[in-house]
Amino acid sequence: MSESKRPLAGKVTIVTGSTRGIGRAIAQRLGREGAAVVVTYATNVDLAREVVQAIQQAGSEALALQMDLREIATIRHLFARTLNHFGKVDILVNNASGLATLKPTAKLTQAEYDSMFDLTRGVYFALQEAARHIADNGRIVSLSTAMTATGSPTSGAYVGSKAAIEQFSIALARELGWRGVTVNVVSPGVTVVNGNTHHQIASGRPLDASSLPQDEQEKRRLYQERMEQIRAATPLGRLGTPEDIANVVSLLVSAEAGWLTGQNIRAAGGIV
Ligand SMILES: NC(=O)c1ccc[n+]([C@@H]2O[C@H](COP(=O)([O-])OP(=O)(O)OC[C@H]3O[C@@H](n4cnc5c(N)ncnc54)[C@H](OP(=O)(O)O)[C@@H]3O)[C@@H](O)[C@H]2O)c1
């Protein structure tokens, strides 16, 4: 990529949860655009190193750091290490997330509820670190889900945990605007991520649920049916890819997006 196509040269970016899926596509995209990228992982250090290598091969600096959203100290450490290494933070992409537990409201346990909201608390404290340290004219983008607009049975706690992030972002946009910092949300629709159920559905392969207990099989069958319905109902006729989402994040972190703040971009092929 020529210098003119490296609009993020000189910018320092943290992309949380960038070992795989959407976060990996975002980290690699922003790296190709010239940004120095901090790749974070919860457990998959080898995948994080792979992403770092890919970004370095594309000509940008990159660093892998461990961070667990459930441990606020690790979030503070992430920012401290980034500032220590690169001297500043220009862009934060709050992408990291754990497994969503989709269960009827009557059946969700307190532990399952807490496991999702513990991650949301981590996003809040990542935003707090950004509020304290992000450079003037910086960019903050957090990932929510299009389901906060579409609604879906069994998703109440998960969607609630993401909806909170949308509200954190609206408030922060109003707090940081005077410094030229923009704060936005990207809400993906169903996005095909290698190795997950969405991928198996989108590529047309049947799910191998034979070793699962009966109720688990039934749950998966219903899930697959639901995904097919979503694909059929999507005006653009397919499920999303990580690159679709990275394209939108790339737009929001660009210099040209300086007049867009407090927005929630629903990157979902028109389903919302
Ligand atoms: N995929 C979709 O259909 C979809 C739809 C709507 C919204 N989203 C949102 O888009 C974002 C990315 O989704 P994805 O499907 O690409 O995710 P993913 O493939 O499951 O990847 C999750 C990433 O988060 C990291 N992570 C997991 N637990 C963590 C924790 N406790 N603390 C810090 N990092 C943690 C993982 O690191 P390790 O590899 O080290 O575990 C990994 O890098 C999420 O915010 C998700 O809610 C996704």
The ligand as an SDF file (V2000), in Angstrom:
LIG
                    3D

 48 52  0  0  0  0  0  0  0  0999 V2000
  -19.9150  -12.5050   15.1450 N   0  0  0  0  0  0  0  0  0  0  0  0
  -21.1390  -11.9830   15.1670 C   0  0  0  0  0  0  0  0  0  0  0  0
  -22.0900  -12.4820   14.5270 O   0  0  0  0  0  0  0  0  0  0  0  0
  -21.4100  -10.7160   15.9600 C   0  0  0  0  0  0  0  0  0  0  0  0
  -22.6850  -10.1150   15.8420 C   0  0  0  0  0  0  0  0  0  0  0  0
  -22.9410   -8.9650   16.5670 C   0  0  0  0  0  0  0  0  0  0  0  0
  -21.9890   -8.4170   17.3780 C   0  0  0  0  0  0  0  0  0  0  0  0
  -20.7620   -9.0080   17.4840 N   0  0  0  0  0  0  0  0  0  0  0  0
  -19.7690   -8.3710   18.3620 C   0  0  0  0  0  0  0  0  0  0  0  0
  -18.5620   -8.1860   17.6410 O   0  0  0  0  0  0  0  0  0  0  0  0
  -17.4400   -8.3700   18.5140 C   0  0  0  0  0  0  0  0  0  0  0  0
  -16.5150   -9.4510   17.9660 C   0  0  0  0  0  0  0  0  0  0  0  0
  -17.2380  -10.6580   17.8170 O   0  0  0  0  0  0  0  0  0  0  0  0
  -16.5720  -11.9850   17.2150 P   0  0  0  0  0  0  0  0  0  0  0  0
  -17.6820  -12.8960   16.8530 O   0  0  0  0  0  0  0  0  0  0  0  0
  -15.5590  -11.6150   16.2000 O   0  0  0  0  0  0  0  0  0  0  0  0
  -15.8380  -12.5640   18.5230 O   0  0  0  0  0  0  0  0  0  0  0  0
  -14.8970  -13.8700   18.6940 P   0  0  0  0  0  0  0  0  0  0  0  0
  -14.5460  -14.4420   17.3660 O   0  0  0  0  0  0  0  0  0  0  0  0
  -15.5720  -14.7290   19.6930 O   0  0  0  0  0  0  0  0  0  0  0  0
  -13.5620  -13.2400   19.3450 O   0  0  0  0  0  0  0  0  0  0  0  0
  -13.6150  -12.7280   20.6300 C   0  0  0  0  0  0  0  0  0  0  0  0
  -12.3420  -11.9870   20.9380 C   0  0  0  0  0  0  0  0  0  0  0  0
  -12.4480  -11.4590   22.2770 O   0  0  0  0  0  0  0  0  0  0  0  0
  -11.4060  -12.0100   23.0980 C   0  0  0  0  0  0  0  0  0  0  0  0
  -11.9510  -12.3060   24.4230 N   0  0  0  0  0  0  0  0  0  0  0  0
  -12.7510  -13.3390   24.7980 C   0  0  0  0  0  0  0  0  0  0  0  0
  -13.0270  -13.2600   26.1080 N   0  0  0  0  0  0  0  0  0  0  0  0
  -12.3880  -12.1540   26.5750 C   0  0  0  0  0  0  0  0  0  0  0  0
  -12.2620  -11.5480   27.8390 C   0  0  0  0  0  0  0  0  0  0  0  0
  -12.8630  -12.0590   28.9350 N   0  0  0  0  0  0  0  0  0  0  0  0
  -11.5050  -10.4370   27.9590 N   0  0  0  0  0  0  0  0  0  0  0  0
  -10.8800   -9.9030   26.8840 C   0  0  0  0  0  0  0  0  0  0  0  0
  -10.9370  -10.4360   25.6520 N   0  0  0  0  0  0  0  0  0  0  0  0
  -11.6970  -11.5480   25.4970 C   0  0  0  0  0  0  0  0  0  0  0  0
  -10.9280  -13.2690   22.3780 C   0  0  0  0  0  0  0  0  0  0  0  0
   -9.5490  -13.5050   22.7390 O   0  0  0  0  0  0  0  0  0  0  0  0
   -8.9570  -15.0260   22.8360 P   0  0  0  0  0  0  0  0  0  0  0  0
   -8.8540  -15.5140   21.4090 O   0  0  0  0  0  0  0  0  0  0  0  0
   -7.6320  -14.8750   23.5030 O   0  0  0  0  0  0  0  0  0  0  0  0
   -9.9640  -15.8020   23.6230 O   0  0  0  0  0  0  0  0  0  0  0  0
  -11.1050  -12.8770   20.9220 C   0  0  0  0  0  0  0  0  0  0  0  0
  -10.0060  -12.1230   20.4870 O   0  0  0  0  0  0  0  0  0  0  0  0
  -18.0220   -8.7070   19.8830 C   0  0  0  0  0  0  0  0  0  0  0  0
  -18.1230   -7.5310   20.6720 O   0  0  0  0  0  0  0  0  0  0  0  0
  -19.3940   -9.2530   19.5530 C   0  0  0  0  0  0  0  0  0  0  0  0
  -20.3150   -9.1010   20.6040 O   0  0  0  0  0  0  0  0  0  0  0  0
  -20.4500  -10.1500   16.7950 C   0  0  0  0  0  0  0  0  0  0  0  0
  1  2  1  0
  2  3  2  0
  2  4  1  0
  4  5  1  0
  4 48  2  0
  5  6  2  0
  6  7  1  0
  7  8  2  0
  8  9  1  0
  8 48  1  0
  9 10  1  0
  9 46  1  0
 10 11  1  0
 11 12  1  0
 11 44  1  0
 12 13  1  0
 13 14  1  0
 14 15  2  0
 14 16  1  0
 14 17  1  0
 17 18  1  0
 18 19  2  0
 18 20  1  0
 18 21  1  0
 21 22  1  0
 22 23  1  0
 23 24  1  0
 23 42  1  0
 24 25  1  0
 25 26  1  0
 25 36  1  0
 26 27  1  0
 26 35  1  0
 27 28  2  0
 28 29  1  0
 29 30  1  0
 29 35  2  0
 30 31  1  0
 30 32  2  0
 32 33  1  0
 33 34  2  0
 34 35  1  0
 36 37  1  0
 36 42  1  0
 37 38  1  0
 38 39  2  0
 38 40  1  0
 38 41  1  0
 42 43  1  0
 44 45  1  0
 44 46  1  0
 46 47  1  0
M  CHG  2   8   1  16  -1
M  END
$$$$
